[in-house]
Amino acid sequence: MALSKVIPNDTVKRLRQLLDGSHNILITCHVRPDGDAIGSSFGWCHTLKAMGKDVNVILPDRMPKSLEFLPSTKDAVIYTQHKEYADRLMSEADLVLCCDFNAWSRLGNLGTAMSESPAAKVLIDHHQKPQIDGALQISYPEMSSTCELTFRLICDLGWYLDMPRDAAQCLLTGLITDTQNFTVNCSDPEVYQVMIKLLEKGADKSQIMWEAVKLTTYQAMKLNAFAISERMEIFPKYRGAVVYLTKEDLDRFDYQKGDTEGLVNEPLRIRGVVYSIFLREDDDCIKVSMRSRYDFPVSDLCEDLGGGGHRMAAGAEFVGTMDECRKAIMDEMEKYAHLVPKNIDKPELK
């Protein structure tokens, strides 16, 4: 069964023109890249290389270890480690594919340099309110993931048969991680058709589930257990949960990048919890992540804090102390209390 036509022919035609007219292509994604960012970036990378293009991936910073199993990801140019080389690649590029972000600020220190590159820019993203103007903007917030959007574009370009297995492995990783293994953002039945087509190309779902979702380290497991047992607060009135970790907590458990991936989702397993908020203290700000059920708009809460994202998966960066951030979160919970579904029982805390 063929996928329905979603992307206009004019958009696909323009993308083909840009790709055909380019030889040196760069691909980049957002800072602290997740499975969808890495999956879409390297899904394009492997496919374009199969089509004879010279392709490089520049990442704003290092990816989590849980994604290093994906093919060729160790060939990525890390901007925080190889700035001079990355700058040269940007000056020589014909085209930049911007995957899984909607504003240059989402690239951290790489944002200014990438935006000033003379190369044509193509945005390929599924976040709300895109702010990047370039040669082409392909933005579908209703799509499950940027990996799904990438797969659809590859098919529309007529490249499915030529898409290598490595590309399929990367794209399925993003699809699985952004839908939390097909539990959110997957109401469209065609999402499952995309998965089947990627499996037909040789993607290994079992490997993805173990490497990108299930496996962890001893210290990370202890950190997450501590967070749930000692740093989780449930607010029955608001049907909300807050988990926080201070810098001291992180240092105590030798925190490494990616150790708290997925922690924000854990409180949603508690019956009666509609949305979950995770706060992590970094050197310069408090990282805020929010997830929800029942279509509760955590994106609105995050926008009030200067962030944004999807309706049920969003984030922000709060400049201030942990106590100040928690107070701001409480104000937001009160502000949006009227949107909590009335038919959801309060969490039982006995």
Secondary structure, DSSP 8 states (H G I E B T S, - for coil): ------S-HHHHHHHHHHHHT-SEEEEEE-SS--HHHHHHHHHHHHHHHHTT-EEEEEESS---GGGTTSTTGGG-EETTT-HHHHHHHHHH-SEEEEES-SSGGGGTTHHHHHHH-SSEEEEEE-SSS----SSEEEE-TTSS-HHHHHHHHHHHTT-GGG--HHHHHHHHHHHHHHTTTTTSS--STHHHHHHHHHHHTT--HHHHIIIIII---HHHHHHHHHHHHHSEEEETTTTEEEEEE-HHHHHHTT--TTTTTTGGGGGGGSTT--EEEEEEE-SSSEEEEEEESTT--HHHHHHHTT-EEETTEEEEEE-S-HHHHHHHHHHHHHHTGGGS-TTS------
